[in-house]
Amino acid sequence: MFLESCIILINVITFLLFGEDKKRARQNKYRIPERTLLLFAFFGGAFGALIGMKTFHHKTRKRKFRIGVPMFLIMQLLVLFFLFVLHNS
């Protein structure tokens, strides 16, 4: 239950970060560094990042986001699958 809660939380936070960065971009304000967005995506928030990219039409032209975020998601899904398989075997 703890792992599931952490995964949900990091994805919600990542989604909100993408939305906030898009809002700041429109207002020409200080932006959230790309490195921060990618780190949140890498450390469990890839699904939230991908949904944020689609919802806010944000970072969709940047190659490192267009390729990196889906790769992070695949890696995270594989890790979760193996954790599930090992835990239930």
C-alpha positions, 0 to 999 in steps of 0.5 A: 500500500505504501509503494502504491501511495508513493507512486500516485503522489510522485505522478500527481506532483510531476503532472502539477509541475508540468502544468505550473511550468507551462503556466509560467512559460505563458506568463514569461516568469521564472521557469522550473528547470528542465532537469527538475522535470526530467528528474521527477519523471525519472524517479517514478513520475513518468506517467504524470509527466506524459499526461502533463505533456499531453494535457498542457501541450508542454515540452512535446517538441523537445527531443529529450522529453519526447523520447526520454519520458516514454522510456522512463515509463517503460522502465518503471512499468518493467520494474513494477512488473518484476516487483509484482512477479517476485512478490507474488511468486 
